[in-house]
Amino acid sequence: MPADIALALQPANPQQLTDLYGHFPRYDRLRIRSVNASPYGPTLTLRIDLPEFPAEPPEEWAAAECDTLQCHFQFQAVENLALSRWEPPAEARFNAWSVSRLATEVRVMGTGIALSFQTHPQFLIRHISACRAAADEPEHHHLSRLDTKLHGTSEPATTTETFYAR
């Protein structure tokens, strides 16, 4: 039965988001920007917008008038993947519940998406950036210096393996 998502699905590396927000932000409702299944193994990466922006963002983000924090949630050991609706960007609700000590059932349902899968109870947070949601082609201000060096202020195409597969 669906339960509190924070009990069934935990970030393995929460520190960067905790540092930005002062706490770990809610992730039960998100905007899904892309869904990427790895061709090399059982990995699923969701590029998402978090529902709230940090109250005290980095100076660069404030100067650029950013209002949306975007990042990747990467799930490992994914099984029973089913994507029956995909019309991005999709407003979605995450539900998760433990099936065993090493498996969590996840349902991502909402306007434009119907996704379900089983995964390890911990997920990785990767490629944090900020942008202005209302911009036609938003500039992304990456938290990682490496992402900034490799991608500038763009959001890499979903076929960019160094951004989506690692």
BAFI-3210 file (N, C-alpha, C; in Angstrom, 3 decimals, decimal comma, padded with zeros to 6 digits):
// residues 166
n [1|2|3|4|5|6|7|8|9|10|11|12|13|14|15|16|17|18|19|20|21|22|23|24|25|26|27|28|29|30|31|32|33|34|35|36|37|38|39|40|41|42|43|44|45|46|47|48|49|50|51|52|53|54|55|56|57|58|59|60|61|62|63|64|65|66|67|68|69|70|71|72|73|74|75|76|77|78|79|80|81|82|83|84|85|86|87|88|89|90|91|92|93|94|95|96|97|98|99|100|101|102|103|104|105|106|107|108|109|110|111|112|113|114|115|116|117|118|119|120|121|122|123|124|125|126|127|128|129|130|131|132|133|134|135|136|137|138|139|140|141|142|143|144|145|146|147|148|149|150|151|152|153|154|155|156|157|158|159|160|161|162|163|164|165|166]
n.u [000,834|000,562|002,725|004,225|006,434|009,054|009,732|009,924|011,572|014,667|017,090|020,415|022,480|021,990|023,164|023,916|021,437|020,279|022,041|021,439|018,723|018,488|017,240|016,027|014,292|010,749|009,569|007,385|005,589|006,212|007,582|008,063|010,604|012,129|012,517|014,728|015,884|018,571|020,528|022,461|022,117|020,175|019,084|017,376|016,747|015,328|014,675|013,929|011,818|011,919|009,320|009,569|011,613|014,921|015,046|017,201|019,070|022,142|024,269|024,651|022,406|020,335|020,926|020,444|017,768|016,547|014,028|013,388|014,407|016,221|016,955|018,484|016,985|018,246|017,728|018,625|019,080|016,651|013,546|010,771|009,766|007,404|006,025|003,339|002,154|003,298|003,765|005,477|006,119|005,451|003,242|003,455|002,709|004,529|004,481|005,493|006,407|007,701|008,709|010,382|013,393|015,319|013,965|011,785|008,601|007,570|005,437|004,681|002,545|000,366|-000,590|000,057|001,838|002,356|003,931|005,663|007,707|010,079|012,650|015,876|015,838|017,188|018,059|019,976|020,984|021,596|023,305|022,442|020,714|019,660|016,997|014,973|011,647|009,669|010,938|011,439|013,505|015,143|018,071|020,395|021,805|024,265|025,033|027,319|030,697|031,940|029,757|028,992|031,278|031,290|028,728|027,924|025,419|023,344|020,802|021,661|021,061|018,883|020,241|022,842|025,300|027,182|025,821|023,379|023,794|025,682]
n.v [-001,185|002,280|004,580|007,069|008,717|009,387|007,489|005,122|005,572|006,845|009,506|008,823|010,569|013,236|015,695|018,068|019,186|019,526|021,407|023,591|024,124|024,071|022,050|018,810|018,958|018,627|015,903|014,614|015,565|016,526|018,125|016,462|016,391|014,838|011,369|008,815|005,763|003,663|002,176|000,399|-000,907|-001,623|001,129|004,120|007,449|010,390|013,634|016,365|019,036|020,535|021,159|023,546|026,491|027,201|029,238|030,904|031,171|030,413|033,229|033,672|032,414|033,940|036,457|035,894|035,689|033,223|030,738|028,131|024,953|022,394|018,942|015,663|012,600|009,563|006,207|002,958|-000,547|-001,133|-002,603|-004,169|-001,999|000,294|002,458|004,113|006,453|009,510|012,758|015,376|018,673|016,929|017,059|015,503|013,013|011,318|008,087|005,658|002,498|000,059|-003,123|-005,098|-005,512|-004,674|-003,649|-001,321|-000,273|001,953|004,520|006,875|009,208|011,328|014,425|013,886|011,754|008,298|006,116|003,332|001,306|-000,974|-000,557|-000,061|000,970|003,392|006,401|008,348|011,766|014,021|016,357|019,172|022,163|025,571|027,593|029,984|029,463|030,606|031,481|031,323|029,762|028,592|029,603|027,524|027,356|025,725|023,862|022,364|022,827|021,381|020,558|023,107|023,836|021,864|022,137|024,773|027,209|025,674|023,130|019,906|017,759|014,905|012,723|012,960|011,270|011,661|013,307|012,132|009,379|008,881]
n.w [000,000|-000,780|000,858|003,025|001,000|001,706|003,571|002,146|-000,035|-000,392|-000,711|-001,682|-001,605|-000,224|000,474|-001,108|-001,897|000,615|001,669|-000,002|000,565|003,320|004,486|003,519|000,497|-000,304|-002,287|-003,251|-005,095|-008,368|-011,326|-014,224|-016,547|-018,334|-019,208|-018,942|-019,851|-019,299|-021,852|-021,162|-018,787|-015,823|-015,187|-014,447|-015,251|-014,170|-015,165|-013,317|-012,013|-008,927|-006,472|-005,040|-004,737|-003,528|-000,593|-000,073|-002,525|-004,405|-005,223|-008,010|-009,107|-008,040|-009,167|-011,847|-011,793|-011,338|-010,777|-010,539|-009,503|-010,888|-011,307|-011,545|-010,775|-010,163|-010,567|-009,522|-010,300|-011,594|-012,273|-013,963|-015,466|-016,620|-018,855|-019,677|-020,472|-021,790|-021,948|-022,029|-020,504|-017,481|-014,812|-011,758|-009,267|-006,852|-005,599|-003,291|-001,989|000,234|-000,871|-000,218|001,724|-000,063|-002,235|-003,744|-004,660|-007,130|-008,194|-010,577|-011,293|-013,129|-014,731|-017,948|-017,548|-016,855|-015,046|-013,829|-011,683|-010,180|-007,778|-006,210|-002,777|-002,423|-004,135|-006,516|-006,574|-009,060|-011,211|-010,604|-011,235|-011,925|-013,228|-015,075|-015,106|-016,743|-019,022|-022,581|-023,762|-021,405|-019,602|-018,072|-014,931|-013,737|-010,806|-010,481|-011,298|-013,312|-014,930|-015,818|-017,262|-019,274|-020,473|-020,514|-020,374|-021,163|-021,401|-021,722|-024,565|-024,452|-025,366|-024,644|-023,310|-021,214|-019,528|-018,900|-018,512|-016,567]
ca.u [000,000|001,381|003,029|005,039|007,520|010,338|010,021|010,177|012,526|015,577|018,256|021,693|023,408|021,136|023,855|023,878|020,104|020,113|022,796|020,724|017,416|018,508|016,568|015,808|012,989|009,701|009,658|006,222|004,987|007,288|007,379|009,005|011,042|012,543|012,614|015,801|016,276|019,903|020,623|023,549|021,826|018,874|019,116|016,373|017,028|014,256|015,053|012,743|011,789|011,390|008,151|009,885|012,960|015,565|014,785|018,453|019,853|023,457|024,203|024,507|021,012|019,510|021,204|019,821|016,333|016,085|012,920|013,133|015,557|016,080|018,005|018,193|016,836|018,702|017,338|019,442|018,454|015,257|012,860|009,336|009,537|006,253|005,692|002,168|001,785|004,398|003,506|006,209|006,465|004,364|003,074|003,259|002,779|005,308|004,090|006,466|006,252|008,668|008,245|011,320|014,494|016,104|013,123|010,714|007,693|007,392|004,421|004,747|001,302|-000,115|-000,907|001,086|002,733|001,977|005,191|005,826|008,896|010,669|014,019|016,540|015,214|017,921|018,298|021,031|020,640|022,695|023,177|021,565|020,812|018,532|016,607|013,710|010,647|008,864|011,736|011,190|014,621|015,818|019,480|020,592|022,967|024,605|025,731|028,629|031,609|032,166|028,586|029,076|032,349|030,899|027,446|027,611|024,121|022,311|020,373|022,089|020,077|018,724|021,161|024,184|025,560|027,902|024,889|022,256|024,131|026,667]
ca.v [000,000|003,485|005,172|008,270|008,438|009,533|006,257|004,020|005,949|007,817|009,913|008,315|011,699|014,409|016,850|019,297|019,784|019,950|022,656|024,663|024,397|024,078|020,785|018,118|019,417|017,648|015,365|013,784|016,148|017,075|018,265|015,574|016,967|013,765|010,009|008,176|004,417|003,368|000,976|-000,433|-001,578|-001,305|002,457|005,057|008,814|011,360|015,040|016,893|020,326|020,420|022,030|024,835|026,999|027,544|030,594|031,650|030,499|030,997|034,578|033,592|032,056|035,106|037,493|035,475|035,616|031,834|030,418|026,693|024,073|021,175|017,963|014,303|011,510|008,370|004,980|001,806|-001,868|-000,941|-003,755|-004,035|-000,625|000,469|003,848|004,009|007,786|010,451|014,026|016,322|018,358|016,249|017,272|014,142|012,653|010,108|007,193|004,579|001,652|-001,037|-004,480|-005,902|-004,693|-004,169|-003,267|-000,358|-000,079|003,385|004,938|008,300|009,402|012,698|014,997|013,612|010,625|007,111|005,396|002,487|000,468|-001,363|-000,062|-000,061|002,016|004,657|006,954|009,353|013,096|014,430|017,472|020,220|023,458|026,475|028,335|030,724|028,603|031,322|031,802|030,458|028,817|028,997|029,354|026,709|027,710|024,450|023,925|021,742|023,530|020,516|020,694|024,434|023,799|020,996|022,444|026,200|027,487|024,909|021,826|018,984|016,871|013,650|011,719|013,257|010,215|012,133|014,014|011,288|007,989|008,722]
ca.w [000,000|-000,797|002,158|002,941|000,064|002,388|004,300|001,233|-001,074|000,224|-001,495|-001,179|-001,508|-000,056|001,035|-001,903|-001,799|002,002|001,800|-000,713|001,166|004,779|004,802|002,247|-000,008|-000,631|-003,636|-003,535|-006,304|-009,185|-012,769|-014,906|-017,820|-019,237|-018,684|-019,689|-019,437|-019,814|-022,689|-020,660|-017,533|-015,222|-014,584|-014,944|-014,828|-014,369|-015,000|-012,638|-011,341|-007,572|-006,332|-004,434|-005,000|-002,254|-000,093|-000,206|-003,569|-004,682|-005,797|-009,469|-009,407|-007,700|-010,167|-013,110|-011,498|-011,425|-009,878|-010,607|-009,322|-011,680|-011,061|-011,967|-009,817|-010,869|-009,872|-009,880|-010,160|-012,004|-012,861|-014,234|-015,916|-017,507|-019,152|-020,557|-020,964|-021,674|-022,625|-021,187|-019,114|-016,786|-013,367|-011,265|-007,851|-006,575|-004,509|-003,159|-000,816|000,310|-001,178|000,566|002,225|-001,185|-003,371|-003,526|-005,787|-007,368|-009,162|-010,914|-012,041|-013,171|-016,026|-018,943|-017,263|-016,090|-014,974|-012,644|-011,698|-008,901|-007,709|-004,908|-001,953|-002,459|-005,463|-006,583|-007,041|-009,933|-012,156|-010,067|-011,909|-011,720|-014,418|-014,988|-015,725|-017,729|-020,205|-023,742|-023,758|-020,168|-019,342|-016,879|-014,134|-013,105|-009,529|-010,689|-012,214|-014,470|-015,805|-016,429|-018,262|-020,395|-021,103|-020,484|-019,755|-021,857|-020,883|-022,769|-025,190|-023,700|-025,911|-024,131|-022,332|-020,033|-018,663|-018,498|-018,234|-015,496]
c.u [000,878|001,533|003,765|006,259|008,876|010,704|010,438|011,283|013,379|016,686|019,534|022,675|022,630|021,855|023,743|022,505|019,831|020,854|022,061|019,438|017,446|017,825|016,430|014,410|012,011|009,906|008,500|005,440|006,087|006,814|008,470|009,314|011,498|012,655|013,642|016,134|017,623|019,880|021,664|023,235|020,543|018,865|018,080|016,693|015,842|014,838|013,808|012,944|011,227|010,261|008,426|011,333|013,602|015,297|016,017|019,354|021,248|023,303|023,970|023,052|020,083|019,693|020,541|018,294|015,759|014,967|012,598|014,428|015,274|017,232|017,586|017,973|017,205|018,452|018,145|018,637|016,958|014,736|011,401|008,948|008,355|005,944|004,542|001,651|002,967|004,131|004,166|005,867|005,243|004,364|002,722|003,335|003,553|004,646|005,114|006,179|007,225|007,999|009,127|012,418|015,275|015,272|011,993|009,894|007,436|006,322|004,550|003,558|000,898|-000,460|000,256|002,006|002,034|003,193|005,209|007,083|009,235|012,125|014,601|015,936|015,966|018,112|019,371|020,473|021,845|022,337|022,159|021,809|019,586|018,263|015,358|012,675|009,899|009,634|011,446|012,252|015,484|017,307|019,567|021,891|023,286|025,344|027,157|029,471|031,862|030,991|028,607|030,131|031,939|029,690|027,085|026,299|022,994|021,937|020,730|020,934|020,021|019,601|022,599|024,508|026,265|026,993|023,794|022,647|025,120|026,298]
c.v [001,248|004,100|006,486|007,961|008,496|008,294|005,130|004,298|007,098|008,232|009,372|009,445|013,014|015,727|018,133|019,966|020,266|021,269|023,823|025,084|024,577|022,842|020,051|018,471|018,271|017,148|014,427|014,287|016,870|017,337|017,423|016,160|015,912|012,456|009,293|006,816|004,121|002,119|-000,015|-001,178|-001,060|000,021|003,344|006,432|009,694|012,753|015,747|018,337|020,073|021,435|023,391|025,202|027,345|029,003|031,482|030,960|031,108|032,334|034,564|033,293|033,236|036,203|037,177|035,354|034,206|031,609|028,930|025,923|022,778|020,235|016,618|013,449|010,259|007,141|003,812|000,522|-001,802|-002,205|-003,397|-002,604|-000,587|001,960|003,818|005,360|008,718|011,660|015,129|017,781|017,837|016,585|015,915|014,040|011,349|009,363|006,069|003,792|000,492|-002,350|-005,487|-004,952|-004,037|-003,738|-002,339|-000,259|001,420|003,580|006,446|008,565|010,870|013,126|014,733|012,449|009,534|006,190|004,564|001,637|000,043|-000,943|-000,302|001,091|003,349|005,088|008,023|010,672|013,596|015,689|018,531|021,519|024,296|027,211|029,150|029,933|029,300|031,641|030,814|029,370|029,160|028,674|028,552|027,117|026,491|024,675|023,390|022,550|022,699|020,599|022,042|024,441|022,989|021,504|023,921|026,433|026,733|023,654|020,826|018,124|015,553|012,530|011,937|012,304|010,721|012,869|013,102|009,873|007,804|009,515]
c.w [000,000|000,595|001,943|002,086|000,745|003,192|003,367|000,226|-000,552|-000,731|-000,859|-000,921|-001,354|000,224|000,212|-001,822|-000,375|002,241|001,144|-000,005|002,688|005,350|003,476|001,746|-000,266|-002,062|-003,952|-004,749|-007,072|-010,604|-013,433|-016,279|-018,823|-018,463|-019,553|-019,093|-020,086|-020,685|-022,166|-019,378|-016,929|-014,458|-015,254|-014,378|-015,176|-014,178|-014,486|-012,192|-009,952|-007,379|-005,699|-004,735|-003,652|-001,861|-000,229|-001,224|-003,705|-005,414|-007,306|-009,854|-009,129|-008,745|-011,506|-012,976|-011,707|-010,415|-009,832|-010,408|-010,052|-011,321|-011,637|-010,730|-010,604|-010,004|-010,421|-009,677|-010,498|-012,683|-013,105|-014,618|-016,887|-017,636|-020,153|-021,047|-020,737|-022,569|-021,794|-021,474|-018,378|-015,302|-012,774|-009,750|-007,746|-005,431|-004,469|-001,898|-000,913|-000,033|-000,444|001,042|001,093|-002,381|-002,933|-004,805|-005,910|-008,435|-009,335|-011,833|-012,018|-014,572|-016,974|-018,660|-016,481|-016,148|-013,709|-012,817|-010,273|-008,937|-006,331|-004,096|-001,907|-003,913|-005,375|-007,095|-007,827|-010,696|-011,721|-010,832|-011,561|-013,022|-014,118|-015,761|-016,854|-019,012|-021,333|-023,852|-022,558|-020,151|-018,051|-016,213|-013,271|-011,791|-009,676|-011,676|-013,468|-015,441|-016,519|-017,531|-019,492|-021,168|-021,120|-019,760|-020,457|-021,071|-021,975|-023,303|-024,427|-024,231|-025,435|-022,990|-021,087|-019,063|-018,127|-018,072|-017,107|-014,295]
res [m|p|a|d|i|a|l|a|l|q|p|a|n|p|q|q|l|t|d|l|y|g|h|f|p|r|y|d|r|l|r|i|r|s|v|n|a|s|p|y|g|p|t|l|t|l|r|i|d|l|p|e|f|p|a|e|p|p|e|e|w|a|a|a|e|c|d|t|l|q|c|h|f|q|f|q|a|v|e|n|l|a|l|s|r|w|e|p|p|a|e|a|r|f|n|a|w|s|v|s|r|l|a|t|e|v|r|v|m|g|t|g|i|a|l|s|f|q|t|h|p|q|f|l|i|r|h|i|s|a|c|r|a|a|a|d|e|p|e|h|h|h|l|s|r|l|d|t|k|l|h|g|t|s|e|p|a|t|t|t|e|t|f|y|a|r]
***
